[in-house]
Amino acid sequence: MSYRCEVCGKEPWYGKQVTFSHKRSSRRWLPNIQRIRVRHGSNTRRMRVCTSCLKAGKVEKA
């Protein structure tokens, strides 16, 4: 599955997980992507949208 918001382009970001003993291992943080039906002109279409775009009202749910 594509973890990319079709509105703002938010993608997973990468970093290190640091334990108490300071061992480091790679990890990634995934954005909260929802697949919803969005009004697109006079039609509706399914889009992958992050929840921050939904909350901000950047898209109109159908």
VMD Tcl script that builds the backbone (N, CA, C; Angstrom):
set m [mol new atoms 186]
animate dup $m
set s [atomselect $m all]
$s set {name element resname resid chain x y z} {
  {N N MET 1 A 0.840 -1.184 0.000}
  {CA C MET 1 A 0.000 0.000 0.000}
  {C C MET 1 A 0.882 1.243 0.000}
  {N N SER 2 A 0.430 2.240 -0.719}
  {CA C SER 2 A 1.165 3.487 -0.807}
  {C C SER 2 A 0.872 4.333 0.435}
  {N N TYR 3 A 1.900 4.665 1.201}
  {CA C TYR 3 A 1.739 5.510 2.370}
  {C C TYR 3 A 2.070 6.944 1.986}
  {N N ARG 4 A 1.276 7.514 1.103}
  {CA C ARG 4 A 1.499 8.880 0.654}
  {C C ARG 4 A 0.148 9.576 0.525}
  {N N CYS 5 A 0.045 10.758 1.123}
  {CA C CYS 5 A -1.187 11.530 1.025}
  {C C CYS 5 A -1.254 12.152 -0.366}
  {N N GLU 6 A -2.398 12.010 -1.029}
  {CA C GLU 6 A -2.555 12.554 -2.375}
  {C C GLU 6 A -2.817 14.057 -2.362}
  {N N VAL 7 A -3.067 14.636 -1.191}
  {CA C VAL 7 A -3.336 16.070 -1.099}
  {C C VAL 7 A -2.057 16.831 -0.770}
  {N N CYS 8 A -1.393 16.454 0.325}
  {CA C CYS 8 A -0.215 17.224 0.762}
  {C C CYS 8 A 1.100 16.510 0.475}
  {N N GLY 9 A 1.064 15.232 0.103}
  {CA C GLY 9 A 2.284 14.509 -0.231}
  {C C GLY 9 A 3.043 13.970 0.966}
  {N N LYS 10 A 2.389 13.906 2.127}
  {CA C LYS 10 A 3.065 13.411 3.333}
  {C C LYS 10 A 3.428 11.942 3.155}
  {N N GLU 11 A 4.673 11.586 3.501}
  {CA C GLU 11 A 5.195 10.231 3.326}
  {C C GLU 11 A 5.780 9.732 4.642}
  {N N PRO 12 A 6.160 8.451 4.702}
  {CA C PRO 12 A 6.854 7.971 5.907}
  {C C PRO 12 A 8.179 8.688 6.092}
  {N N TRP 13 A 8.577 8.887 7.338}
  {CA C TRP 13 A 9.882 9.457 7.606}
  {C C TRP 13 A 10.674 8.474 8.445}
  {N N TYR 14 A 11.997 8.577 8.373}
  {CA C TYR 14 A 12.906 7.576 8.907}
  {C C TYR 14 A 13.747 8.162 10.023}
  {N N GLY 15 A 14.187 7.282 10.899}
  {CA C GLY 15 A 15.043 7.720 11.993}
  {C C GLY 15 A 15.572 6.519 12.736}
  {N N LYS 16 A 16.044 6.748 13.938}
  {CA C LYS 16 A 16.597 5.686 14.765}
  {C C LYS 16 A 15.751 5.527 16.020}
  {N N GLN 17 A 15.563 4.276 16.402}
  {CA C GLN 17 A 14.944 3.962 17.672}
  {C C GLN 17 A 16.080 3.770 18.667}
  {N N VAL 18 A 16.049 4.507 19.767}
  {CA C VAL 18 A 17.137 4.469 20.736}
  {C C VAL 18 A 16.623 3.835 22.021}
  {N N THR 19 A 17.260 2.754 22.448}
  {CA C THR 19 A 16.851 2.070 23.670}
  {C C THR 19 A 17.454 2.764 24.887}
  {N N PHE 20 A 17.138 2.252 26.058}
  {CA C PHE 20 A 17.673 2.805 27.301}
  {C C PHE 20 A 19.200 2.683 27.345}
  {N N SER 21 A 19.730 1.596 26.759}
  {CA C SER 21 A 21.181 1.410 26.737}
  {C C SER 21 A 21.831 2.074 25.519}
  {N N HIS 22 A 21.064 2.871 24.791}
  {CA C HIS 22 A 21.499 3.620 23.611}
  {C C HIS 22 A 21.908 2.735 22.433}
  {N N LYS 23 A 21.349 1.524 22.354}
  {CA C LYS 23 A 21.460 0.755 21.113}
  {C C LYS 23 A 20.562 1.450 20.102}
  {N N ARG 24 A 21.019 1.502 18.870}
  {CA C ARG 24 A 20.226 2.179 17.848}
  {C C ARG 24 A 19.812 1.201 16.766}
  {N N SER 25 A 18.551 1.270 16.383}
  {CA C SER 25 A 18.053 0.467 15.275}
  {C C SER 25 A 17.146 1.347 14.430}
  {N N SER 26 A 17.100 1.069 13.156}
  {CA C SER 26 A 16.311 1.887 12.229}
  {C C SER 26 A 14.831 1.624 12.420}
  {N N ARG 27 A 14.051 2.650 12.244}
  {CA C ARG 27 A 12.602 2.513 12.248}
  {C C ARG 27 A 12.016 3.586 11.362}
  {N N ARG 28 A 10.735 3.469 11.086}
  {CA C ARG 28 A 10.085 4.518 10.308}
  {C C ARG 28 A 8.718 4.823 10.890}
  {N N TRP 29 A 8.327 6.071 10.754}
  {CA C TRP 29 A 7.049 6.538 11.247}
  {C C TRP 29 A 6.115 6.681 10.049}
  {N N LEU 30 A 4.949 6.059 10.132}
  {CA C LEU 30 A 3.984 6.093 9.034}
  {C C LEU 30 A 2.928 7.162 9.297}
  {N N PRO 31 A 2.541 7.929 8.278}
  {CA C PRO 31 A 1.446 8.886 8.455}
  {C C PRO 31 A 0.117 8.134 8.539}
  {N N ASN 32 A -0.848 8.749 9.173}
  {CA C ASN 32 A -2.169 8.133 9.318}
  {C C ASN 32 A -2.962 8.398 8.034}
  {N N ILE 33 A -2.890 7.451 7.104}
  {CA C ILE 33 A -3.535 7.586 5.795}
  {C C ILE 33 A -4.864 6.838 5.809}
  {N N GLN 34 A -5.924 7.522 5.388}
  {CA C GLN 34 A -7.252 6.917 5.294}
  {C C GLN 34 A -7.671 6.926 3.831}
  {N N ARG 35 A -8.321 5.859 3.415}
  {CA C ARG 35 A -8.832 5.797 2.043}
  {C C ARG 35 A -10.299 6.177 2.087}
  {N N ILE 36 A -10.634 7.349 1.556}
  {CA C ILE 36 A -11.997 7.863 1.660}
  {C C ILE 36 A -12.515 8.274 0.286}
  {N N ARG 37 A -13.827 8.436 0.216}
  {CA C ARG 37 A -14.451 8.947 -0.997}
  {C C ARG 37 A -14.514 10.462 -0.907}
  {N N VAL 38 A -14.009 11.111 -1.942}
  {CA C VAL 38 A -13.880 12.572 -1.949}
  {C C VAL 38 A -14.651 13.127 -3.129}
  {N N ARG 39 A -15.299 14.258 -2.909}
  {CA C ARG 39 A -15.980 14.945 -3.998}
  {C C ARG 39 A -14.927 15.564 -4.903}
  {N N HIS 40 A -14.982 15.209 -6.183}
  {CA C HIS 40 A -14.005 15.707 -7.154}
  {C C HIS 40 A -14.795 16.296 -8.314}
  {N N GLY 41 A -15.058 17.603 -8.236}
  {CA C GLY 41 A -15.928 18.235 -9.232}
  {C C GLY 41 A -17.358 17.780 -8.990}
  {N N SER 42 A -18.004 17.228 -10.026}
  {CA C SER 42 A -19.358 16.707 -9.859}
  {C C SER 42 A -19.343 15.210 -9.566}
  {N N ASN 43 A -18.166 14.594 -9.627}
  {CA C ASN 43 A -18.032 13.156 -9.376}
  {C C ASN 43 A -17.433 12.908 -8.000}
  {N N THR 44 A -17.408 11.624 -7.626}
  {CA C THR 44 A -16.700 11.224 -6.420}
  {C C THR 44 A -15.595 10.266 -6.822}
  {N N ARG 45 A -14.510 10.288 -6.059}
  {CA C ARG 45 A -13.432 9.345 -6.318}
  {C C ARG 45 A -12.761 8.986 -5.006}
  {N N ARG 46 A -12.134 7.820 -4.978}
  {CA C ARG 46 A -11.434 7.371 -3.781}
  {C C ARG 46 A -10.022 7.939 -3.781}
  {N N MET 47 A -9.625 8.469 -2.632}
  {CA C MET 47 A -8.287 9.036 -2.492}
  {C C MET 47 A -7.691 8.568 -1.177}
  {N N ARG 48 A -6.369 8.553 -1.136}
  {CA C ARG 48 A -5.658 8.291 0.108}
  {C C ARG 48 A -5.268 9.640 0.699}
  {N N VAL 49 A -5.864 9.966 1.849}
  {CA C VAL 49 A -5.706 11.286 2.442}
  {C C VAL 49 A -5.260 11.119 3.891}
  {N N CYS 50 A -4.315 11.941 4.340}
  {CA C CYS 50 A -3.891 11.883 5.742}
  {C C CYS 50 A -4.952 12.567 6.608}
  {N N THR 51 A -4.987 12.188 7.872}
  {CA C THR 51 A -6.018 12.697 8.768}
  {C C THR 51 A -5.848 14.186 9.050}
  {N N SER 52 A -4.625 14.710 8.945}
  {CA C SER 52 A -4.452 16.147 9.170}
  {C C SER 52 A -5.108 16.958 8.045}
  {N N CYS 53 A -5.096 16.428 6.810}
  {CA C CYS 53 A -5.786 17.112 5.706}
  {C C CYS 53 A -7.300 17.017 5.875}
  {N N LEU 54 A -7.773 15.889 6.373}
  {CA C LEU 54 A -9.210 15.742 6.635}
  {C C LEU 54 A -9.662 16.740 7.695}
  {N N LYS 55 A -8.897 16.822 8.789}
  {CA C LYS 55 A -9.236 17.701 9.889}
  {C C LYS 55 A -9.179 19.169 9.481}
  {N N ALA 56 A -8.222 19.504 8.604}
  {CA C ALA 56 A -8.068 20.889 8.164}
  {C C ALA 56 A -9.115 21.289 7.135}
  {N N GLY 57 A -9.871 20.319 6.611}
  {CA C GLY 57 A -10.916 20.632 5.638}
  {C C GLY 57 A -10.383 20.846 4.237}
  {N N LYS 58 A -9.223 20.276 3.915}
  {CA C LYS 58 A -8.651 20.453 2.594}
  {C C LYS 58 A -9.386 19.652 1.528}
  {N N VAL 59 A -10.138 18.624 1.946}
  {CA C VAL 59 A -10.942 17.834 1.027}
  {C C VAL 59 A -12.369 17.746 1.560}
  {N N GLU 60 A -13.318 17.536 0.659}
  {CA C GLU 60 A -14.713 17.421 1.041}
  {C C GLU 60 A -15.150 15.976 0.871}
  {N N LYS 61 A -15.551 15.354 1.986}
  {CA C LYS 61 A -15.965 13.962 1.937}
  {C C LYS 61 A -17.296 13.839 1.198}
  {N N ALA 62 A -17.455 12.749 0.472}
  {CA C ALA 62 A -18.708 12.512 -0.253}
  {C C ALA 62 A -19.620 11.620 0.555}
}
mol reanalyze $m
mol bondsrecalc $m
mol representation Tube
mol addrep $m
